[in-house]
Amino acid sequence: MNVPGIRSYVQHPPQGDYDAIVVGSGLSGMACAALMAKEGRRALVLERHYTAGGFTHVFRRGDYEWDVGVHYIGDVNRPESMLARTFRYLTDGKLEWADMGEVYDRIIFGEEHYELHAGTEAFVANLQESFPDERDRRDIERYTELIHEVSRAYRPYSVEKSLPGIFSFLFGGFMRRKFLKQATRTTRDVLEEQVGNPKLRAVLTGQYGDYGLPPAESAFGMHGLLANHYVRGAAYPVGGSSRIAETIAEGIDRAGGAILTKAEVERILVEGSTAVGVRMADGRELRAPLVISCAGVANTYGRLIGDEDRTRLGLAELPRKVEPSWSHVALYLGFRRSAADLGLQKTNLWIYPDDGYDHDANVRNYLENPDGDFPVVYVSFPSAKDPDWERRYPGRSTVDVITLAPYDWFARWEGTRWHKRGEDYEAFKQRLTDRLLEVLYRHVPQLRGQLDHCEMSTPLSTAHFANYGQGEIYGLAHTPQRFAQRFLRPKTPVRNLWLTGQDILTAGIAASVASGVLTMSAIGRKNYFKQIRDSEC
């Protein structure tokens, strides 16, 4: 597909001078380039994959396409929200959203189903119907107030990351304090204090797969942000998740910038203590006054900076202060009937073991017995969410099925090539596939016998395409320790080298685009969030 602004590095090598080089075409990096384009500056975005957009990209097989990381996004269904305004600004209003309706998530434990309804009042009222005891009703209201408080406290915490050193020194502690009060405690610890009913706690944490850690390991700050992000409802990009990168790329292209695929950066060039450009895998050197990396902390400090520079500048120990998030396996399924014919709904399913109201125990049991119940199975119906799908793929539908999977299970196939990993690898994948299909058919029985295409990605697939060392889709693990780290900010110890992406804020589409705006605010020492707001006044 020919998209203005997105070209192959091999066929269209960069020409002329650029104001910045962006390493990686994830949403945060593209947001940085788009904000520069708004000011007439040229940014060169370099992507090692054959397609741009990071986890917003899609892949196609014949009559089907699947998203790989965008399943639903909160807050964009409210036109007045900062996130909706930001997307309108970056895409000149060309990106459209389809509201997912009243129920965005369904939490399932055996035959017991709990629905999460859009809008704070509806969210509370529906859960109170499921948990009518007076104490549970009060706990639900208190919980909702708490996640709102977490979201409010997060704003100064995140803004502090963009402040110059002296202002961070003077005001940083105060700005971070309220959020860290919640973020440095586990989700389990906080909810055991706030919510008495274990079943209610399990339902309230039923979306933990969206950030990849069960309650005893995750920071409550992360959980509160995620839950509050969706509490007003969710939406899906019209035309599929690839429309996000396509619509942003158009503005970058108009300003003379470019997004080049199959463009692998081998090294960030550092002279003294200053980043001056990059060296490509083919040996070509490209120079610019700014280098922005959205390749992740581990990749940037652990691989893209040379060994000598890493040691000399004190970067080597930084990645060791944090740990990678969990990895996953995903089934991408295609059916030769439309979503309407198959009765597929927009609502996501979070499926847990029948009596699995203890998420942490579910995960422990899974690690001890991989052939036992999956700790969580997430099911998404992208073709039902996208009102443009039927025009592009008439009479077809798709389903994504995802579960956790430790990288260690796949480590013995490291170094093998994609699609050439051997019969034992394929057999292992097939066992996982068969088990996941049975979970799907139990809860969506009309799909049995209708399957036309089935493909599984593993942590090795994620490592291959996204260049994450252990196939982690969420970058750094969202633990209490992670949120206490002061080095996870746009400014680096290397002059003119800046970071952006999910490691700077949190995982997710909203955080990624906000990270791009935050990084540009830090670079330019101006409030790009205010600029976006003012653009619509």
Secondary structure by P-SEA (a helix, b strand, c coil): cccccccccccccccccccbbbccccaaaaaaaaaaaaabbbbbbbbcccccccccbbbbcccccccccccccccccccccaaaaaaaaaacccbbbbbcccccbbbbcccbbbbbbccaaaaaaaaaaacccaaaaaaaaaaaaaaaaaaaaaaaaaaaaaccaaaaaaccccccccccccccccaaaaaaaccccaaaaaaaaccccccccccccccaaaaaaaaaaccccccccccccaaaaaaaaaaaaaacbbbbccccccccccccccccbbbccccbbbbccbbbbcccccccccccccaaaaaaaccccccccccccccbbbbbbbbcccccccccccbbbbccccccccaaaaaaaaaacccccccbbbbbbcccccccccccccccbbbbbbbbbbccccccccccccccccaaaaaaaaaaaaaaaaaaaaccccccccccbbbbbcaaaaaaccccccccccccccccccccccccccccccccbbbbccccccccaaaaaaaaaaaaaaaacccaaaaaaaccc
